[in-house]
């Protein structure tokens, strides 16, 4: 990737300034932005290292190496936050989302740098697709951790299982993407559809719980 370090420095400069200007409650959000972009940069280095180590071609590196490296790297800052600060559920969900979005944003910027920005329609589809994919994978791992860590015996096995699911989802996305043609369009649309289905499901569950709480209140 050409001048990826320079791009990284320019992109983290505003949130880094905001870290010193924001209050304690908001400071963590900007740190998560930096962490998300930083893990994307480190993932690029690690992907390149393993691709050269194993003599992998572009497709092999994209499908077999990148999903493993990127999902593990996205997990590390979240694990640090959960283990050290033990945040509440709402703060943890915000951290998951910000890290995933920042990772996807920096990845999209690097893609623009390498491939140009002439085809707006393609870039819009890719931007939404890649962003949704990273959000889905981040939510699978991060949201799952908030559940499985309630059970001490599930911490290690649950974390590994969630990571495997996210890696598999990411690998399928990259595989469809590398196929080109209609499969490439499907690759972009599947994560967006997953996000929409997830949002609808969450809203339905919340509405159901609200009705049950209201009904319970009336009985009391």
Secondary structure, DSSP 8 states (H G I E B T S, - for coil): -TTHHHHHHHHHHHHHHHHHHS-HHHHHHHHHHHHHHHHHHHHHHHHHHHHHHHT--HHHIIIIIHHHHHHHHHHHHHHHHHHHH---HHHHHHHHHHHHHHHHHHHHHHHHHHH-S--HHHHHHHHHHHHHHHHHHHHHHHHHHHHHTTSGGGHHHHHHHHHHHHHHHHHHHHHHHHH-HHHHHHHHHHHHHHHHHHHHHHHHHHHHHHHHHHHHHHH-
